[in-house]
Amino acid sequence: MINKVMEYLIELFPNPKPELNYNSDFQCLVAVILSAQCTDKRVNVVTSTLFRDYPDSVSMQKLTQTDLEKLIYSTGFYHNKAKNILALCKVLNEKFNGKVPNDPEVLETLPGVGRKTANVVSSALFGAKKLGVDTHVLRVTNRLGLVDAKTPLEVEKQWTKKYPQFVNHDSHFRLVLFGRYHCKAQNPNCANCKLSGECKFFKSKNL
Ligand code: SF4
């Protein structure tokens, strides 16, 4: 089952490319933080100016909370995001020489960096064997019956134990794209899905 699913996802998304724009590890981390509850398209609009004028943690730390809030306002939750990003810059500059640490456990201790962000960033940048689980990954893995989990952490644990060969950034990314464009929360494209024969969700709806 898992091989059929992953083969299909590779067929649908042979060369998954990040939809967030960034030019450095630091920018990748900030872009992922900004993408919480926001579309990648909107984040890219905001970061085109933000990263042009404040490309690294040293320059960004010089911004005031109010100024950063204005710059990222349209990504939503701007107050907390600005607070976290400024605190993040401070820690990176003081403890990590302005570099993003190459360790998901350390990343997770940084301001504004939850488990999903730590896993996504460390697997994307450093090839860490981690699966970032967002709302799309949570939904599609459960619908397909590949896991039986209520929370992102449960999905990550079950997936990692059952399918260690698919614990990587490409698998994460393909699951996200599958959820975003094909197996959508509302109106999944079951009529044109090669997995309907195996899909737990599809079978339950068509008994
Ligand atoms: S059959 Fe429908 S619910 Fe199942 S994976 Fe395909 S699109 Fe998603």
Residues whose N, C-alpha, C, O or C-beta is under 5 A from the ligand:
A	BS01	SF4	R143 H182 C183 P188 N189 C190 C193 L195 S196 C199 F201 F202
